Amino acid sequence: MKQQQDKIKGDCADEEGEGFRYTQKHIKEFDMNHKLCGPKGLRLKVYENGTYEDETVVYFNWHLASRGVGHDQKKIMARVSRK
């Protein structure tokens, strides 16, 4: 038991010295356009006909819209155009 403690003593000191960053060393950072981030949402500014003031901002979640329809673009676009 003592041998095992001596063996990991250095690693333990490193971990304590680095704090929370120690466990995050192996996590790689990637671009927001990476496929693991999933599809971006759609943000629309909607105006009443004839005006360019008092816009309504509408957010559309592509991930939720594609649930149950796979990659069928017609069904997804039908969901976008619903009120």
C-alpha positions as CSV (number, residue, x, y, z in Angstrom):
1,M,0.0,0.0,0.0
2,K,2.8,2.4,0.9
3,Q,4.5,1.7,-2.5
4,Q,1.3,2.6,-4.3
5,Q,1.0,5.9,-2.3
6,D,4.5,6.8,-3.1
7,K,3.9,6.0,-6.8
8,I,1.0,8.4,-7.2
9,K,2.3,11.1,-4.8
10,G,3.7,13.3,-7.6
11,D,0.5,13.0,-9.7
12,C,-1.5,14.0,-6.6
13,A,0.6,17.1,-6.1
14,D,0.2,18.1,-9.7
15,E,-3.5,17.7,-9.5
16,E,-3.8,19.7,-6.4
17,G,-1.6,22.5,-7.8
18,E,-3.6,22.8,-11.0
19,G,-7.0,22.6,-9.4
20,F,-10.0,22.3,-11.7
21,R,-7.9,22.7,-14.9
22,Y,-6.2,19.3,-14.2
23,T,-9.3,17.3,-15.2
24,Q,-9.9,19.5,-18.3
25,K,-6.5,19.0,-19.9
26,H,-7.7,16.2,-22.2
27,I,-10.8,18.1,-23.4
28,K,-10.2,19.7,-26.8
29,E,-11.7,22.9,-27.9
30,F,-13.3,23.1,-31.4
31,D,-15.0,25.6,-33.6
32,M,-18.7,26.4,-33.1
33,N,-19.3,25.3,-36.7
34,H,-18.0,21.8,-35.8
35,K,-20.6,19.0,-36.4
36,L,-20.5,18.0,-32.8
37,C,-22.1,21.3,-31.9
38,G,-25.2,20.4,-33.9
39,P,-27.1,22.7,-36.2
40,K,-27.3,26.4,-35.3
41,G,-30.7,27.9,-34.6
42,L,-32.4,30.3,-36.9
43,R,-33.0,33.9,-35.7
44,L,-35.6,35.8,-37.6
45,K,-36.6,39.5,-37.3
46,V,-40.3,39.7,-38.3
47,Y,-41.9,43.1,-39.2
48,E,-45.5,44.0,-39.7
49,N,-46.2,44.7,-43.4
50,G,-45.1,48.2,-44.5
51,T,-43.0,48.9,-41.4
52,Y,-39.4,48.6,-40.4
53,E,-39.9,49.4,-36.7
54,D,-40.9,47.3,-33.7
55,E,-39.6,44.0,-35.0
56,T,-40.4,40.7,-33.3
57,V,-37.4,38.4,-33.0
58,V,-38.3,34.7,-33.5
59,Y,-35.9,31.9,-32.7
60,F,-36.2,28.5,-34.4
61,N,-34.4,25.4,-33.1
62,W,-33.4,23.2,-36.1
63,H,-32.5,20.3,-33.8
64,L,-36.0,20.2,-32.3
65,A,-37.6,20.8,-35.7
66,S,-35.8,17.8,-37.3
67,R,-36.9,15.4,-34.6
68,G,-39.1,12.6,-36.0
69,V,-38.6,13.7,-39.6
70,G,-35.0,12.8,-40.2
71,H,-33.5,14.8,-43.0
72,D,-36.8,15.5,-44.9
73,Q,-36.4,19.2,-45.8
74,K,-40.0,19.6,-46.9
75,K,-41.3,18.6,-43.4
76,I,-38.8,20.8,-41.6
77,M,-39.7,23.8,-43.8
78,A,-43.4,23.1,-43.1
79,R,-42.6,23.4,-39.4
80,V,-40.7,26.7,-40.0
81,S,-43.7,28.3,-41.7
82,R,-46.2,27.3,-39.0
83,K,-47.5,30.0,-36.7
